[in-house]
Amino acid sequence: MVEVYKAHSELEAQVIRGLLESYRIPCFLKSHAAPSVHQFTVDGMGEVKVMVLESLADKARELIIKSDADV
């Protein structure tokens, strides 16, 4: 699996996960911190990496970029 996005919070990662899964791209969220109700990042501790299969990484990145441009 490869990283396709680095979110600043669990909530942001869940939004990206929902986007990818709606296009049938399975993903995995990887974080070094326990889930928290706090919506801030200190020294990267709240960052969550969105991981997908390498074979789907290009498509996943395209979808993320497109969704960001649509906002």
PDB file of N, CA, C and O in Angstrom, chain B, residues numbered from 101:
ATOM      1  N   MET B 101       0.841  -1.172   0.000  1.00  0.00           N
ATOM      2  CA  MET B 101       0.000   0.000   0.000  1.00  0.00           C
ATOM      3  C   MET B 101       0.888   1.239   0.000  1.00  0.00           C
ATOM      4  O   MET B 101       1.996   1.237   0.538  1.00  0.00           O
ATOM      5  N   VAL B 102       0.368   2.295  -0.619  1.00  0.00           N
ATOM      6  CA  VAL B 102       1.118   3.552  -0.709  1.00  0.00           C
ATOM      7  C   VAL B 102       0.241   4.703  -0.221  1.00  0.00           C
ATOM      8  O   VAL B 102      -0.987   4.654  -0.290  1.00  0.00           O
ATOM      9  N   GLU B 103       0.908   5.726   0.265  1.00  0.00           N
ATOM     10  CA  GLU B 103       0.203   6.926   0.737  1.00  0.00           C
ATOM     11  C   GLU B 103      -0.238   7.769  -0.452  1.00  0.00           C
ATOM     12  O   GLU B 103       0.550   8.048  -1.356  1.00  0.00           O
ATOM     13  N   VAL B 104      -1.512   8.173  -0.441  1.00  0.00           N
ATOM     14  CA  VAL B 104      -2.006   9.054  -1.500  1.00  0.00           C
ATOM     15  C   VAL B 104      -2.434  10.413  -0.958  1.00  0.00           C
ATOM     16  O   VAL B 104      -2.653  11.356  -1.719  1.00  0.00           O
ATOM     17  N   TYR B 105      -2.551  10.503   0.375  1.00  0.00           N
ATOM     18  CA  TYR B 105      -2.983  11.769   0.971  1.00  0.00           C
ATOM     19  C   TYR B 105      -2.585  11.790   2.438  1.00  0.00           C
ATOM     20  O   TYR B 105      -2.617  10.760   3.111  1.00  0.00           O
ATOM     21  N   LYS B 106      -2.211  12.960   2.929  1.00  0.00           N
ATOM     22  CA  LYS B 106      -1.895  13.123   4.352  1.00  0.00           C
ATOM     23  C   LYS B 106      -2.883  14.144   4.920  1.00  0.00           C
ATOM     24  O   LYS B 106      -2.794  15.336   4.629  1.00  0.00           O
ATOM     25  N   ALA B 107      -3.815  13.668   5.725  1.00  0.00           N
ATOM     26  CA  ALA B 107      -4.826  14.524   6.329  1.00  0.00           C
ATOM     27  C   ALA B 107      -4.311  15.102   7.639  1.00  0.00           C
ATOM     28  O   ALA B 107      -3.456  14.514   8.301  1.00  0.00           O
ATOM     29  N   HIS B 108      -4.845  16.261   8.002  1.00  0.00           N
ATOM     30  CA  HIS B 108      -4.430  16.911   9.239  1.00  0.00           C
ATOM     31  C   HIS B 108      -5.270  16.479  10.431  1.00  0.00           C
ATOM     32  O   HIS B 108      -4.971  16.830  11.573  1.00  0.00           O
ATOM     33  N   SER B 109      -6.330  15.708  10.157  1.00  0.00           N
ATOM     34  CA  SER B 109      -7.179  15.226  11.251  1.00  0.00           C
ATOM     35  C   SER B 109      -7.884  13.941  10.822  1.00  0.00           C
ATOM     36  O   SER B 109      -7.940  13.615   9.636  1.00  0.00           O
ATOM     37  N   GLU B 110      -8.412  13.230  11.789  1.00  0.00           N
ATOM     38  CA  GLU B 110      -9.172  12.010  11.524  1.00  0.00           C
ATOM     39  C   GLU B 110     -10.410  12.328  10.685  1.00  0.00           C
ATOM     40  O   GLU B 110     -10.764  11.567   9.786  1.00  0.00           O
ATOM     41  N   LEU B 111     -11.062  13.444  10.978  1.00  0.00           N
ATOM     42  CA  LEU B 111     -12.262  13.833  10.243  1.00  0.00           C
ATOM     43  C   LEU B 111     -11.950  14.056   8.761  1.00  0.00           C
ATOM     44  O   LEU B 111     -12.680  13.574   7.894  1.00  0.00           O
ATOM     45  N   GLU B 112     -10.891  14.769   8.476  1.00  0.00           N
ATOM     46  CA  GLU B 112     -10.490  15.017   7.086  1.00  0.00           C
ATOM     47  C   GLU B 112     -10.163  13.694   6.397  1.00  0.00           C
ATOM     48  O   GLU B 112     -10.534  13.492   5.241  1.00  0.00           O
ATOM     49  N   ALA B 113      -9.485  12.812   7.081  1.00  0.00           N
ATOM     50  CA  ALA B 113      -9.139  11.501   6.502  1.00  0.00           C
ATOM     51  C   ALA B 113     -10.396  10.695   6.194  1.00  0.00           C
ATOM     52  O   ALA B 113     -10.460  10.017   5.168  1.00  0.00           O
ATOM     53  N   GLN B 114     -11.389  10.761   7.065  1.00  0.00           N
ATOM     54  CA  GLN B 114     -12.634  10.031   6.841  1.00  0.00           C
ATOM     55  C   GLN B 114     -13.381  10.562   5.616  1.00  0.00           C
ATOM     56  O   GLN B 114     -14.013   9.790   4.895  1.00  0.00           O
ATOM     57  N   VAL B 115     -13.313  11.864   5.378  1.00  0.00           N
ATOM     58  CA  VAL B 115     -13.943  12.454   4.188  1.00  0.00           C
ATOM     59  C   VAL B 115     -13.267  11.917   2.925  1.00  0.00           C
ATOM     60  O   VAL B 115     -13.942  11.531   1.971  1.00  0.00           O
ATOM     61  N   ILE B 116     -11.933  11.896   2.924  1.00  0.00           N
ATOM     62  CA  ILE B 116     -11.189  11.376   1.775  1.00  0.00           C
ATOM     63  C   ILE B 116     -11.487   9.893   1.591  1.00  0.00           C
ATOM     64  O   ILE B 116     -11.669   9.426   0.467  1.00  0.00           O
ATOM     65  N   ARG B 117     -11.535   9.164   2.681  1.00  0.00           N
ATOM     66  CA  ARG B 117     -11.860   7.728   2.616  1.00  0.00           C
ATOM     67  C   ARG B 117     -13.240   7.514   1.973  1.00  0.00           C
ATOM     68  O   ARG B 117     -13.404   6.647   1.115  1.00  0.00           O
ATOM     69  N   GLY B 118     -14.217   8.308   2.394  1.00  0.00           N
ATOM     70  CA  GLY B 118     -15.556   8.215   1.820  1.00  0.00           C
ATOM     71  C   GLY B 118     -15.561   8.487   0.327  1.00  0.00           C
ATOM     72  O   GLY B 118     -16.240   7.800  -0.435  1.00  0.00           O
ATOM     73  N   LEU B 119     -14.806   9.487  -0.086  1.00  0.00           N
ATOM     74  CA  LEU B 119     -14.694   9.811  -1.512  1.00  0.00           C
ATOM     75  C   LEU B 119     -14.141   8.621  -2.284  1.00  0.00           C
ATOM     76  O   LEU B 119     -14.727   8.193  -3.278  1.00  0.00           O
ATOM     77  N   LEU B 120     -13.020   8.092  -1.827  1.00  0.00           N
ATOM     78  CA  LEU B 120     -12.376   6.985  -2.531  1.00  0.00           C
ATOM     79  C   LEU B 120     -13.257   5.740  -2.547  1.00  0.00           C
ATOM     80  O   LEU B 120     -13.378   5.076  -3.577  1.00  0.00           O
ATOM     81  N   GLU B 121     -13.863   5.427  -1.422  1.00  0.00           N
ATOM     82  CA  GLU B 121     -14.700   4.236  -1.368  1.00  0.00           C
ATOM     83  C   GLU B 121     -15.952   4.375  -2.227  1.00  0.00           C
ATOM     84  O   GLU B 121     -16.490   3.372  -2.696  1.00  0.00           O
ATOM     85  N   SER B 122     -16.427   5.605  -2.442  1.00  0.00           N
ATOM     86  CA  SER B 122     -17.580   5.803  -3.325  1.00  0.00           C
ATOM     87  C   SER B 122     -17.222   5.467  -4.773  1.00  0.00           C
ATOM     88  O   SER B 122     -18.106   5.207  -5.590  1.00  0.00           O
ATOM     89  N   TYR B 123     -15.931   5.474  -5.087  1.00  0.00           N
ATOM     90  CA  TYR B 123     -15.445   5.066  -6.411  1.00  0.00           C
ATOM     91  C   TYR B 123     -14.852   3.655  -6.367  1.00  0.00           C
ATOM     92  O   TYR B 123     -14.102   3.255  -7.258  1.00  0.00           O
ATOM     93  N   ARG B 124     -15.194   2.925  -5.337  1.00  0.00           N
ATOM     94  CA  ARG B 124     -14.767   1.533  -5.161  1.00  0.00           C
ATOM     95  C   ARG B 124     -13.240   1.376  -5.075  1.00  0.00           C
ATOM     96  O   ARG B 124     -12.664   0.411  -5.578  1.00  0.00           O
ATOM     97  N   ILE B 125     -12.618   2.347  -4.429  1.00  0.00           N
ATOM     98  CA  ILE B 125     -11.184   2.266  -4.164  1.00  0.00           C
ATOM     99  C   ILE B 125     -11.027   2.028  -2.660  1.00  0.00           C
ATOM    100  O   ILE B 125     -11.189   2.952  -1.863  1.00  0.00           O
ATOM    101  N   PRO B 126     -10.710   0.783  -2.275  1.00  0.00           N
ATOM    102  CA  PRO B 126     -10.545   0.506  -0.847  1.00  0.00           C
ATOM    103  C   PRO B 126      -9.318   1.231  -0.293  1.00  0.00           C
ATOM    104  O   PRO B 126      -8.299   1.361  -0.971  1.00  0.00           O
ATOM    105  N   CYS B 127      -9.434   1.690   0.926  1.00  0.00           N
ATOM    106  CA  CYS B 127      -8.295   2.388   1.518  1.00  0.00           C
ATOM    107  C   CYS B 127      -8.172   2.060   2.998  1.00  0.00           C
ATOM    108  O   CYS B 127      -9.069   1.483   3.614  1.00  0.00           O
ATOM    109  N   PHE B 128      -7.037   2.447   3.537  1.00  0.00           N
ATOM    110  CA  PHE B 128      -6.674   2.169   4.912  1.00  0.00           C
ATOM    111  C   PHE B 128      -6.166   3.475   5.503  1.00  0.00           C
ATOM    112  O   PHE B 128      -5.395   4.187   4.860  1.00  0.00           O
ATOM    113  N   LEU B 129      -6.584   3.795   6.713  1.00  0.00           N
ATOM    114  CA  LEU B 129      -6.111   5.010   7.375  1.00  0.00           C
ATOM    115  C   LEU B 129      -5.035   4.630   8.379  1.00  0.00           C
ATOM    116  O   LEU B 129      -5.220   3.727   9.194  1.00  0.00           O
ATOM    117  N   LYS B 130      -3.917   5.327   8.310  1.00  0.00           N
ATOM    118  CA  LYS B 130      -2.770   5.011   9.168  1.00  0.00           C
ATOM    119  C   LYS B 130      -2.391   6.250   9.978  1.00  0.00           C
ATOM    120  O   LYS B 130      -2.168   7.327   9.426  1.00  0.00           O
ATOM    121  N   SER B 131      -2.325   6.073  11.301  1.00  0.00           N
ATOM    122  CA  SER B 131      -1.992   7.184  12.182  1.00  0.00           C
ATOM    123  C   SER B 131      -1.152   6.673  13.346  1.00  0.00           C
ATOM    124  O   SER B 131      -1.239   5.506  13.727  1.00  0.00           O
ATOM    125  N   HIS B 132      -0.344   7.556  13.899  1.00  0.00           N
ATOM    126  CA  HIS B 132       0.469   7.196  15.059  1.00  0.00           C
ATOM    127  C   HIS B 132      -0.199   7.624  16.361  1.00  0.00           C
ATOM    128  O   HIS B 132       0.273   7.297  17.450  1.00  0.00           O
ATOM    129  N   ALA B 133      -1.302   8.358  16.238  1.00  0.00           N
ATOM    130  CA  ALA B 133      -1.980   8.858  17.434  1.00  0.00           C
ATOM    131  C   ALA B 133      -3.311   8.144  17.626  1.00  0.00           C
ATOM    132  O   ALA B 133      -3.937   7.697  16.665  1.00  0.00           O
ATOM    133  N   ALA B 134      -3.721   8.047  18.856  1.00  0.00           N
ATOM    134  CA  ALA B 134      -5.038   7.480  19.157  1.00  0.00           C
ATOM    135  C   ALA B 134      -6.105   8.467  18.693  1.00  0.00           C
ATOM    136  O   ALA B 134      -5.875   9.676  18.730  1.00  0.00           O
ATOM    137  N   PRO B 135      -7.269   7.978  18.255  1.00  0.00           N
ATOM    138  CA  PRO B 135      -8.353   8.896  17.863  1.00  0.00           C
ATOM    139  C   PRO B 135      -8.678   9.839  19.020  1.00  0.00           C
ATOM    140  O   PRO B 135      -8.615   9.460  20.189  1.00  0.00           O
ATOM    141  N   SER B 136      -9.024  11.066  18.668  1.00  0.00           N
ATOM    142  CA  SER B 136      -9.270  12.081  19.679  1.00  0.00           C
ATOM    143  C   SER B 136     -10.436  12.970  19.280  1.00  0.00           C
ATOM    144  O   SER B 136     -10.772  13.076  18.101  1.00  0.00           O
ATOM    145  N   VAL B 137     -11.038  13.596  20.250  1.00  0.00           N
ATOM    146  CA  VAL B 137     -12.094  14.567  19.962  1.00  0.00           C
ATOM    147  C   VAL B 137     -11.500  15.923  19.619  1.00  0.00           C
ATOM    148  O   VAL B 137     -12.214  16.805  19.143  1.00  0.00           O
ATOM    149  N   HIS B 138     -10.212  16.104  19.851  1.00  0.00           N
ATOM    150  CA  HIS B 138      -9.549  17.370  19.559  1.00  0.00           C
ATOM    151  C   HIS B 138      -9.236  17.470  18.074  1.00  0.00           C
ATOM    152  O   HIS B 138      -8.731  16.523  17.472  1.00  0.00           O
ATOM    153  N   GLN B 139      -9.537  18.617  17.493  1.00  0.00           N
ATOM    154  CA  GLN B 139      -9.352  18.815  16.060  1.00  0.00           C
ATOM    155  C   GLN B 139      -8.118  19.665  15.770  1.00  0.00           C
ATOM    156  O   GLN B 139      -8.210  20.663  15.056  1.00  0.00           O
ATOM    157  N   PHE B 140      -6.978  19.283  16.309  1.00  0.00           N
ATOM    158  CA  PHE B 140      -5.754  20.019  16.033  1.00  0.00           C
ATOM    159  C   PHE B 140      -4.584  19.051  15.901  1.00  0.00           C
ATOM    160  O   PHE B 140      -4.650  17.894  16.317  1.00  0.00           O
ATOM    161  N   THR B 141      -3.515  19.567  15.309  1.00  0.00           N
ATOM    162  CA  THR B 141      -2.316  18.753  15.103  1.00  0.00           C
ATOM    163  C   THR B 141      -1.148  19.431  15.800  1.00  0.00           C
ATOM    164  O   THR B 141      -0.929  20.630  15.633  1.00  0.00           O
ATOM    165  N   VAL B 142      -0.404  18.666  16.578  1.00  0.00           N
ATOM    166  CA  VAL B 142       0.794  19.174  17.234  1.00  0.00           C
ATOM    167  C   VAL B 142       1.969  18.343  16.733  1.00  0.00           C
ATOM    168  O   VAL B 142       2.032  17.137  16.974  1.00  0.00           O
ATOM    169  N   ASP B 143       2.893  18.988  16.039  1.00  0.00           N
ATOM    170  CA  ASP B 143       4.070  18.309  15.498  1.00  0.00           C
ATOM    171  C   ASP B 143       3.700  17.077  14.674  1.00  0.00           C
ATOM    172  O   ASP B 143       4.401  16.067  14.716  1.00  0.00           O
ATOM    173  N   GLY B 144       2.601  17.159  13.924  1.00  0.00           N
ATOM    174  CA  GLY B 144       2.206  16.055  13.061  1.00  0.00           C
ATOM    175  C   GLY B 144       1.524  14.902  13.767  1.00  0.00           C
ATOM    176  O   GLY B 144       1.208  13.899  13.127  1.00  0.00           O
ATOM    177  N   MET B 145       1.286  15.011  15.065  1.00  0.00           N
ATOM    178  CA  MET B 145       0.703  13.897  15.814  1.00  0.00           C
ATOM    179  C   MET B 145      -0.722  13.565  15.380  1.00  0.00           C
ATOM    180  O   MET B 145      -1.148  12.419  15.517  1.00  0.00           O
ATOM    181  N   GLY B 146      -1.465  14.538  14.861  1.00  0.00           N
ATOM    182  CA  GLY B 146      -2.833  14.273  14.442  1.00  0.00           C
ATOM    183  C   GLY B 146      -2.952  13.878  12.988  1.00  0.00           C
ATOM    184  O   GLY B 146      -4.054  13.625  12.500  1.00  0.00           O
ATOM    185  N   GLU B 147      -1.834  13.823  12.290  1.00  0.00           N
ATOM    186  CA  GLU B 147      -1.879  13.488  10.863  1.00  0.00           C
ATOM    187  C   GLU B 147      -2.317  12.043  10.656  1.00  0.00           C
ATOM    188  O   GLU B 147      -1.964  11.142  11.417  1.00  0.00           O
ATOM    189  N   VAL B 148      -3.094  11.860   9.606  1.00  0.00           N
ATOM    190  CA  VAL B 148      -3.573  10.537   9.238  1.00  0.00           C
ATOM    191  C   VAL B 148      -3.244  10.318   7.767  1.00  0.00           C
ATOM    192  O   VAL B 148      -3.625  11.124   6.918  1.00  0.00           O
ATOM    193  N   LYS B 149      -2.546   9.245   7.468  1.00  0.00           N
ATOM    194  CA  LYS B 149      -2.192   8.926   6.089  1.00  0.00           C
ATOM    195  C   LYS B 149      -3.285   8.056   5.480  1.00  0.00           C
ATOM    196  O   LYS B 149      -3.751   7.096   6.094  1.00  0.00           O
ATOM    197  N   VAL B 150      -3.684   8.410   4.260  1.00  0.00           N
ATOM    198  CA  VAL B 150      -4.661   7.619   3.519  1.00  0.00           C
ATOM    199  C   VAL B 150      -3.863   6.732   2.564  1.00  0.00           C
ATOM    200  O   VAL B 150      -3.142   7.221   1.694  1.00  0.00           O
ATOM    201  N   MET B 151      -4.006   5.433   2.743  1.00  0.00           N
ATOM    202  CA  MET B 151      -3.225   4.453   1.992  1.00  0.00           C
ATOM    203  C   MET B 151      -4.135   3.652   1.065  1.00  0.00           C
ATOM    204  O   MET B 151      -5.245   3.279   1.444  1.00  0.00           O
ATOM    205  N   VAL B 152      -3.654   3.387  -0.161  1.00  0.00           N
ATOM    206  CA  VAL B 152      -4.385   2.546  -1.110  1.00  0.00           C
ATOM    207  C   VAL B 152      -3.408   1.574  -1.770  1.00  0.00           C
ATOM    208  O   VAL B 152      -2.191   1.717  -1.656  1.00  0.00           O
ATOM    209  N   LEU B 153      -3.958   0.602  -2.447  1.00  0.00           N
ATOM    210  CA  LEU B 153      -3.112  -0.315  -3.208  1.00  0.00           C
ATOM    211  C   LEU B 153      -2.334   0.470  -4.253  1.00  0.00           C
ATOM    212  O   LEU B 153      -2.865   1.400  -4.860  1.00  0.00           O
ATOM    213  N   GLU B 154      -1.102   0.104  -4.459  1.00  0.00           N
ATOM    214  CA  GLU B 154      -0.255   0.824  -5.419  1.00  0.00           C
ATOM    215  C   GLU B 154      -0.889   0.882  -6.805  1.00  0.00           C
ATOM    216  O   GLU B 154      -0.754   1.885  -7.506  1.00  0.00           O
ATOM    217  N   SER B 155      -1.572  -0.174  -7.201  1.00  0.00           N
ATOM    218  CA  SER B 155      -2.192  -0.223  -8.532  1.00  0.00           C
ATOM    219  C   SER B 155      -3.337   0.785  -8.677  1.00  0.00           C
ATOM    220  O   SER B 155      -3.731   1.105  -9.798  1.00  0.00           O
ATOM    221  N   LEU B 156      -3.878   1.292  -7.560  1.00  0.00           N
ATOM    222  CA  LEU B 156      -4.988   2.247  -7.600  1.00  0.00           C
ATOM    223  C   LEU B 156      -4.564   3.660  -7.195  1.00  0.00           C
ATOM    224  O   LEU B 156      -5.392   4.570  -7.149  1.00  0.00           O
ATOM    225  N   ALA B 157      -3.291   3.840  -6.906  1.00  0.00           N
ATOM    226  CA  ALA B 157      -2.802   5.114  -6.376  1.00  0.00           C
ATOM    227  C   ALA B 157      -3.007   6.275  -7.339  1.00  0.00           C
ATOM    228  O   ALA B 157      -3.453   7.342  -6.916  1.00  0.00           O
ATOM    229  N   ASP B 158      -2.699   6.103  -8.612  1.00  0.00           N
ATOM    230  CA  ASP B 158      -2.852   7.204  -9.568  1.00  0.00           C
ATOM    231  C   ASP B 158      -4.304   7.652  -9.663  1.00  0.00           C
ATOM    232  O   ASP B 158      -4.587   8.850  -9.656  1.00  0.00           O
ATOM    233  N   LYS B 159      -5.225   6.697  -9.753  1.00  0.00           N
ATOM    234  CA  LYS B 159      -6.651   7.020  -9.839  1.00  0.00           C
ATOM    235  C   LYS B 159      -7.108   7.718  -8.558  1.00  0.00           C
ATOM    236  O   LYS B 159      -7.864   8.687  -8.620  1.00  0.00           O
ATOM    237  N   ALA B 160      -6.660   7.241  -7.411  1.00  0.00           N
ATOM    238  CA  ALA B 160      -7.034   7.847  -6.125  1.00  0.00           C
ATOM    239  C   ALA B 160      -6.549   9.298  -6.055  1.00  0.00           C
ATOM    240  O   ALA B 160      -7.301  10.185  -5.650  1.00  0.00           O
ATOM    241  N   ARG B 161      -5.324   9.533  -6.439  1.00  0.00           N
ATOM    242  CA  ARG B 161      -4.775  10.900  -6.418  1.00  0.00           C
ATOM    243  C   ARG B 161      -5.549  11.817  -7.354  1.00  0.00           C
ATOM    244  O   ARG B 161      -5.821  12.967  -7.008  1.00  0.00           O
ATOM    245  N   GLU B 162      -5.904  11.326  -8.530  1.00  0.00           N
ATOM    246  CA  GLU B 162      -6.697  12.116  -9.482  1.00  0.00           C
ATOM    247  C   GLU B 162      -8.033  12.526  -8.866  1.00  0.00           C
ATOM    248  O   GLU B 162      -8.445  13.681  -8.984  1.00  0.00           O
ATOM    249  N   LEU B 163      -8.705  11.590  -8.215  1.00  0.00           N
ATOM    250  CA  LEU B 163     -10.000  11.871  -7.587  1.00  0.00           C
ATOM    251  C   LEU B 163      -9.857  12.895  -6.469  1.00  0.00           C
ATOM    252  O   LEU B 163     -10.691  13.791  -6.339  1.00  0.00           O
ATOM    253  N   ILE B 164      -8.819  12.771  -5.672  1.00  0.00           N
ATOM    254  CA  ILE B 164      -8.599  13.719  -4.570  1.00  0.00           C
ATOM    255  C   ILE B 164      -8.330  15.113  -5.123  1.00  0.00           C
ATOM    256  O   ILE B 164      -8.889  16.091  -4.626  1.00  0.00           O
ATOM    257  N   ILE B 165      -7.496  15.218  -6.126  1.00  0.00           N
ATOM    258  CA  ILE B 165      -7.185  16.526  -6.734  1.00  0.00           C
ATOM    259  C   ILE B 165      -8.439  17.125  -7.355  1.00  0.00           C
ATOM    260  O   ILE B 165      -8.704  18.317  -7.195  1.00  0.00           O
ATOM    261  N   LYS B 166      -9.213  16.304  -8.063  1.00  0.00           N
ATOM    262  CA  LYS B 166     -10.437  16.795  -8.700  1.00  0.00           C
ATOM    263  C   LYS B 166     -11.433  17.278  -7.650  1.00  0.00           C
ATOM    264  O   LYS B 166     -12.058  18.324  -7.823  1.00  0.00           O
ATOM    265  N   SER B 167     -11.582  16.527  -6.572  1.00  0.00           N
ATOM    266  CA  SER B 167     -12.546  16.929  -5.540  1.00  0.00           C
ATOM    267  C   SER B 167     -12.106  18.226  -4.862  1.00  0.00           C
ATOM    268  O   SER B 167     -12.942  19.045  -4.480  1.00  0.00           O
ATOM    269  N   ASP B 168     -10.804  18.408  -4.714  1.00  0.00           N
ATOM    270  CA  ASP B 168     -10.285  19.644  -4.112  1.00  0.00           C
ATOM    271  C   ASP B 168     -10.541  20.827  -5.033  1.00  0.00           C
ATOM    272  O   ASP B 168     -10.849  21.919  -4.557  1.00  0.00           O
ATOM    273  N   ALA B 169     -10.420  20.634  -6.341  1.00  0.00           N
ATOM    274  CA  ALA B 169     -10.653  21.699  -7.306  1.00  0.00           C
ATOM    275  C   ALA B 169     -12.131  22.071  -7.383  1.00  0.00           C
ATOM    276  O   ALA B 169     -12.468  23.212  -7.702  1.00  0.00           O
ATOM    277  N   ASP B 170     -13.014  21.115  -7.092  1.00  0.00           N
ATOM    278  CA  ASP B 170     -14.448  21.359  -7.152  1.00  0.00           C
ATOM    279  C   ASP B 170     -14.975  22.164  -5.969  1.00  0.00           C
ATOM    280  O   ASP B 170     -16.087  22.690  -6.013  1.00  0.00           O
ATOM    281  N   VAL B 171     -14.172  22.257  -4.915  1.00  0.00           N
ATOM    282  CA  VAL B 171     -14.633  22.948  -3.697  1.00  0.00           C
ATOM    283  C   VAL B 171     -14.579  24.427  -3.840  1.00  0.00           C
ATOM    284  O   VAL B 171     -14.932  25.150  -2.908  1.00  0.00           O
TER     285      VAL B 171
END
